[in-house]
Amino acid sequence: MTGSPAPPGADAPPAPSTVEALVDLLAGRRLVSLTGAGLSTDSGIPDYRGPLAPTRAPMTFAEFRSGPDARRRYWARSHVGWTRMGHADPNAGHGAFARLEACGAQTLLITQNVDGLHERAGSRAVVALHGRVADVVCLDCGARSSRAALAERMEEANPGYADRHASAAARPDGDVLLESTGDFVVPPCTACGGDLKPDVVFFGENVPRPRVQRCFDAVDALGPDDGALLVAGSSLTVMSGFRFVRRCAAAGVPVVIVNRGPTRGDDLATLRVDAGCTPTLTVLADALDPLGAVSRPRRPA
């Protein structure tokens, strides 16, 4: 699976002076972390707004609900993309967050990503703010089911479809770019025959309130002298993540942002690291977890 190409030098670790400032600021503090699509680019999943990111026009919830043609277009593109995203592995950046949790430095990980790679890397205290693409929900009866099971049903209804479109360009939402999807067959809900939707938050939907409240509770528990918010791989363009940066900044809690390129939260950051997530987080985890409280994630068998 091919993601956005990284700019020259993007995989290099930050300058020693930057690393020293990063470690000095975060050592001994309780962390809440917030991650975005930029963290998964090293796993081959394109990001949204980073350097050289592909043009993105995501389907809104209203469009998805507008009729069968829109849902067919969504599921055809998503089916091909799922066969690729399902083979993506956690990278060392995901592993670094699992180490920060295991050594006690991190109390909660909030992710805007729907790829499930944090959990596969070993993180347990995770709030998937926008849901997980591995789950499916029926819009009519509310039944939840596995995306893997739906993928099998889609392959049975559309034999060889993913293989025929193997060259389609990948997009950040885990789908691909397809122009013609009129021949794709979308299986209905097995419980009621209703319309299925990935259990993720579309543009135009709200993040479930209990999910948001858990994040605010963790952020509000941070103190200016003993806590910090660590942001990695997010441009903070959408309010769903940016609100936690604003909350911390207003309370005097340090905010550290690690991201290639500018972000919406730069003016609120205590420390800004313009570097790749994987090398920066690996160095940080090595410093805060020198004894290796958890081993680095192994590739799935």
C-alpha positions as CSV (number, residue, x, y, z in Angstrom):
1,M,0.0,0.0,0.0
2,T,1.4,3.4,-1.0
3,G,1.0,6.5,1.1
4,S,1.9,10.1,0.7
5,P,5.7,10.4,-0.2
6,A,7.6,12.1,2.6
7,P,9.5,15.3,2.0
8,P,13.3,15.0,1.9
9,G,14.7,14.5,5.4
10,A,11.3,13.8,6.9
11,D,12.5,10.5,8.5
12,A,15.5,12.1,10.1
13,P,15.3,12.6,13.9
14,P,14.9,16.1,15.1
15,A,18.0,18.2,16.1
16,P,19.6,17.2,19.4
17,S,18.6,20.6,20.9
18,T,15.0,19.9,20.0
19,V,15.1,16.4,21.5
20,E,16.6,17.8,24.7
21,A,13.9,20.5,24.9
22,L,11.2,17.8,24.3
23,V,12.5,15.4,26.9
24,D,13.1,18.2,29.5
25,L,9.6,19.4,29.1
26,L,7.8,16.1,29.2
27,A,9.9,14.0,31.7
28,G,8.0,13.4,34.9
29,R,4.7,14.7,33.6
30,R,1.5,12.7,33.0
31,L,0.6,12.8,29.4
32,V,-2.6,12.7,27.4
33,S,-1.7,12.1,23.7
34,L,-3.7,13.1,20.6
35,T,-2.8,11.5,17.3
36,G,-3.9,12.1,13.7
37,A,-3.4,10.7,10.2
38,G,0.2,11.8,10.0
39,L,1.2,9.1,12.5
40,S,0.0,6.3,10.1
41,T,1.8,7.5,6.9
42,D,4.8,5.4,7.8
43,S,2.4,2.4,7.8
44,G,1.5,3.2,4.2
45,I,-1.8,5.0,4.9
46,P,-2.0,8.4,3.2
47,D,-2.6,11.5,5.4
48,Y,-5.1,14.3,4.9
49,R,-3.2,17.6,4.9
50,G,0.5,16.8,5.3
51,P,3.1,17.7,2.7
52,L,2.2,16.1,-0.7
53,A,-1.1,14.6,0.7
54,P,-3.5,13.7,-2.0
55,T,-6.6,15.8,-2.8
56,R,-9.5,14.7,-0.6
57,A,-13.2,15.1,-1.0
58,P,-14.7,12.9,1.7
59,M,-18.3,11.8,1.5
60,T,-20.5,13.5,4.1
61,F,-23.1,11.8,6.2
62,A,-25.9,13.6,4.3
63,E,-24.6,12.4,1.0
64,F,-24.2,8.8,2.3
65,R,-27.9,8.9,3.4
66,S,-29.0,10.5,0.1
67,G,-29.7,7.2,-1.7
68,P,-28.4,3.9,-2.9
69,D,-26.1,5.3,-5.6
70,A,-24.1,7.3,-3.0
71,R,-23.8,4.3,-0.7
72,R,-22.8,2.0,-3.6
73,R,-20.1,4.5,-4.6
74,Y,-18.8,4.7,-1.0
75,W,-18.8,0.9,-0.4
76,A,-17.2,0.1,-3.8
77,R,-14.3,2.4,-3.0
78,S,-14.1,1.4,0.6
79,H,-14.1,-2.3,-0.3
80,V,-11.0,-2.0,-2.5
81,G,-9.3,0.2,0.2
82,W,-10.1,-2.2,3.0
83,T,-8.2,-5.0,1.3
84,R,-5.1,-2.7,1.6
85,M,-5.7,-1.1,5.0
86,G,-6.2,-4.5,6.5
87,H,-2.6,-5.3,5.5
88,A,-1.1,-2.2,7.1
89,D,1.0,-2.8,10.2
90,P,1.7,-0.5,13.1
91,N,4.9,1.5,12.8
92,A,7.4,2.5,15.4
93,G,5.5,5.6,16.2
94,H,2.5,3.5,17.3
95,G,4.8,1.4,19.3
96,A,6.2,4.4,21.0
97,F,2.8,5.4,22.3
98,A,2.3,1.8,23.6
99,R,5.6,2.1,25.5
100,L,4.6,5.5,27.0
101,E,1.4,3.9,28.3
102,A,3.1,0.8,29.6
103,C,5.7,2.8,31.6
104,G,3.1,4.9,33.2
105,A,3.9,8.2,31.4
106,Q,0.7,8.3,29.4
107,T,-2.8,8.2,30.9
108,L,-4.9,8.2,27.8
109,L,-4.4,8.1,24.0
110,I,-7.0,10.0,21.9
111,T,-6.8,9.2,18.2
112,Q,-8.5,10.7,15.3
113,N,-7.5,7.7,13.2
114,V,-9.9,4.9,12.3
115,D,-7.3,2.4,11.3
116,G,-7.0,0.5,14.7
117,L,-3.2,0.5,14.5
118,H,-2.7,1.9,18.0
119,E,-4.6,-1.1,19.5
120,R,-2.6,-3.5,17.4
121,A,0.6,-1.9,18.6
122,G,-0.4,-2.7,22.2
123,S,-2.1,0.5,23.4
124,R,-5.0,-0.2,25.7
125,A,-6.2,3.1,27.1
126,V,-7.4,4.4,23.7
127,V,-10.3,6.6,22.7
128,A,-10.9,6.2,18.9
129,L,-12.6,9.6,18.6
130,H,-13.9,9.0,15.1
131,G,-14.6,5.3,15.5
132,R,-13.0,2.3,13.8
133,V,-13.2,1.2,10.2
134,A,-13.1,-2.4,11.4
135,D,-16.7,-2.1,12.7
136,V,-20.0,-1.8,10.8
137,V,-23.4,-0.5,12.0
138,C,-26.9,-0.9,10.5
139,L,-28.6,2.5,10.0
140,D,-32.0,0.9,10.4
141,C,-31.8,-1.6,13.4
142,G,-28.5,-0.5,14.9
143,A,-26.9,-4.0,14.8
144,R,-23.1,-3.9,14.9
145,S,-21.0,-6.4,13.0
146,S,-17.4,-7.0,11.8
147,R,-16.0,-5.3,8.7
148,A,-14.0,-8.4,7.9
149,A,-17.2,-10.4,7.7
150,L,-18.8,-7.8,5.5
151,A,-15.7,-7.8,3.2
152,E,-16.2,-11.5,2.7
153,R,-19.8,-11.0,1.8
154,M,-18.9,-8.2,-0.6
155,E,-16.3,-10.4,-2.3
156,E,-18.9,-13.1,-2.7
157,A,-21.3,-10.6,-4.3
158,N,-18.6,-8.9,-6.4
159,P,-16.1,-11.7,-7.3
160,G,-12.6,-10.3,-8.1
161,Y,-13.7,-6.7,-7.8
162,A,-10.8,-5.6,-5.5
163,D,-8.3,-7.4,-7.8
164,R,-9.6,-5.7,-10.9
165,H,-9.1,-2.3,-9.2
166,A,-5.8,-3.1,-7.6
167,S,-4.1,-0.1,-9.3
168,A,-6.6,2.5,-8.0
169,A,-5.0,5.3,-6.0
170,A,-5.3,5.1,-2.3
171,R,-7.0,7.9,-0.3
172,P,-6.7,9.0,3.3
173,D,-10.0,7.6,4.5
174,G,-9.0,4.0,3.7
175,D,-10.8,4.0,0.4
176,V,-9.5,4.4,-3.2
177,L,-10.3,6.6,-6.2
178,L,-12.9,5.0,-8.5
179,E,-15.0,6.8,-11.1
180,S,-17.3,4.0,-12.1
181,T,-19.0,2.0,-9.4
182,G,-22.5,1.4,-10.8
183,D,-22.0,-2.4,-11.0
184,F,-21.0,-2.9,-7.4
185,V,-23.5,-4.9,-5.2
186,V,-23.8,-3.8,-1.6
187,P,-25.0,-6.5,0.8
188,P,-27.7,-5.5,3.3
189,C,-27.8,-6.0,7.0
190,T,-28.1,-9.7,7.9
191,A,-30.4,-8.9,10.8
192,C,-33.0,-6.7,9.1
193,G,-32.0,-6.1,5.5
194,G,-31.3,-2.4,6.2
195,D,-28.5,-0.2,5.0
196,L,-25.0,-0.6,6.4
197,K,-22.5,2.1,7.4
198,P,-18.9,1.9,8.7
199,D,-19.0,2.7,12.4
200,V,-17.0,5.9,11.9
201,V,-17.9,9.5,12.3
202,F,-18.6,11.0,8.9
203,F,-18.3,14.7,8.1
204,G,-21.7,16.1,9.3
205,E,-22.0,13.7,12.2
206,N,-21.1,14.4,15.8
207,V,-18.7,12.4,17.9
208,P,-20.7,10.5,20.5
209,R,-21.0,12.6,23.7
210,P,-19.7,9.9,26.2
211,R,-16.6,9.5,24.0
212,V,-15.9,13.2,24.1
213,Q,-16.5,13.4,27.8
214,R,-13.9,10.7,28.5
215,C,-11.4,12.8,26.6
216,F,-12.2,16.0,28.5
217,D,-12.1,14.2,31.8
218,A,-8.5,13.0,31.1
219,V,-7.5,16.4,29.8
220,D,-9.0,18.2,32.8
221,A,-7.1,15.9,35.1
222,L,-3.8,17.3,33.8
223,G,-2.1,20.1,35.8
224,P,0.1,22.9,34.6
225,D,3.0,21.6,36.8
226,D,2.6,17.8,36.3
227,G,0.8,17.2,33.0
228,A,1.0,17.9,29.3
229,L,-0.8,17.3,26.0
230,L,1.2,15.6,23.3
231,V,-0.1,16.0,19.8
232,A,1.4,13.9,17.0
233,G,0.6,13.8,13.3
234,S,-2.4,16.1,13.3
235,S,-2.9,19.5,11.6
236,L,-5.7,20.1,14.1
237,T,-7.9,21.5,11.3
238,V,-11.1,19.9,12.7
239,M,-12.5,21.0,16.0
240,S,-12.9,17.4,17.3
241,G,-9.2,17.4,18.2
242,F,-8.4,21.1,18.3
243,R,-10.8,21.6,21.3
244,F,-8.5,19.6,23.6
245,V,-5.5,21.8,22.6
246,R,-7.6,24.9,23.4
247,R,-8.7,23.4,26.7
248,C,-5.1,22.6,27.8
249,A,-3.8,26.0,26.7
250,A,-6.5,27.8,28.6
251,A,-5.7,25.9,31.7
252,G,-1.9,26.6,31.4
253,V,-1.1,22.9,30.7
254,P,1.8,22.6,28.3
255,V,1.0,21.5,24.7
256,V,3.6,19.8,22.6
257,I,2.9,19.4,18.8
258,V,4.9,17.0,16.6
259,N,3.9,17.4,13.0
260,R,5.4,17.9,9.5
261,G,4.2,21.3,8.5
262,P,2.1,24.0,10.3
263,T,-1.0,23.2,12.4
264,R,-4.0,25.1,13.6
265,G,-2.7,24.9,17.2
266,D,0.9,26.3,16.6
267,D,0.1,29.6,18.4
268,L,-1.1,27.6,21.5
269,A,1.9,25.2,21.6
270,T,4.5,25.3,24.3
271,L,6.9,23.4,22.0
272,R,6.5,22.8,18.3
273,V,8.5,20.0,16.7
274,D,8.5,20.2,12.8
275,A,9.7,16.6,12.2
276,G,8.4,13.1,11.3
277,C,6.4,11.4,14.0
278,T,8.2,8.1,13.9
279,P,11.7,9.2,14.6
280,T,10.6,11.9,17.1
281,L,8.4,9.6,19.1
282,T,10.9,6.8,19.1
283,V,13.5,9.1,20.6
284,L,11.0,10.4,23.2
285,A,9.9,6.9,24.2
286,D,13.5,5.8,24.6
287,A,14.1,8.7,26.9
288,L,11.0,8.3,29.0
289,D,11.0,4.5,29.0
290,P,14.7,3.7,29.2
291,L,14.2,0.2,30.7
292,G,11.7,-0.8,27.9
293,A,8.5,-1.3,29.9
294,V,7.0,-3.0,26.9
295,S,8.6,-4.5,23.9
296,R,8.2,-3.0,20.5
297,P,5.2,-4.4,18.5
298,R,5.9,-7.5,16.4
299,R,4.5,-7.8,12.9
300,P,1.4,-9.9,12.8
301,A,1.9,-13.5,11.7
